[in-house]
Amino acid sequence: VTLRRPPLLLYHSVADAVDPRFAEWAVTPELFAAHMELLAGEGYCALTVREFVEHTFKQREPLPPRSVVITFDDGFADFHSLAWPVLRRNSLTATVFVATGFVGRTSSWLADLGEGDRPMLSWPQIEEVASAGIELGAHGHRHLQLDTVPESRAGWDIARSKRALEAAVGTVSSFAFPHGYYTSRLRRQVARAGFSSACAVKDALSSTREDRFALARVVVRGSTDEDAFARLLRGEHVSAAPRAGPLRRGAWRAVRRAGGEPIATRIRELL
Ligand SMILES: [Zn+2]
């Protein structure tokens, strides 16, 4: 059986006017519509992360020939106002990973990028999109760099985000590591908390041989125009900022733990 490797796309915000320091993390509503129309026009079938994991890792069934998984990290309110209507219009579904401690508040962790006041989804909005078939996944409670905090605090944060979300929408099976950071210890903690998968950020197309607790996603950036998006779907995406290997990741983690990194180097890691 030849198992397909659908692209797992990672969006953050769909918005027009953002601070230039945040621009890579926001696609305009027009560009987002162009991306989704391209998917629909090419006959892509969207799966939630949960559906993708069930097909690929549990049932081991081949996926429809043109499958795609669309994900949104953080839980910005613009998912409800700007992204969701476009998804609906194109009969596409998605998974939204919510940092539960910020629900109904603002993105205060983004203050360094001049975007600390972005409205986040409210609980009623989360319930509304969930009841319409959007999958809600957990993204931690406080949006911490989980690999830099004590194990017990990381475990609490992971479990707390699951409980908070489940109180609103029922069973939550998918997790996404805040900032994309994970370790083998964190993968085990996420599994122990009862999730069936975890998404990372690897700027790579997903492989079915990979660990379902470290699913690779490609970041769709503000600069990903229609041509770049089409290339990305074909797997021709070349990462602008390749993720470091294990050794360099460890060194980088030590720097982050010490709190010594300058803002400029932190920007691409901030979400
Ligand atoms: Zn995030």
Residues whose N, C-alpha, C, O or C-beta is under 5 A from the ligand:
A	BS01	ZN	D73 D74 P178 H179 L271
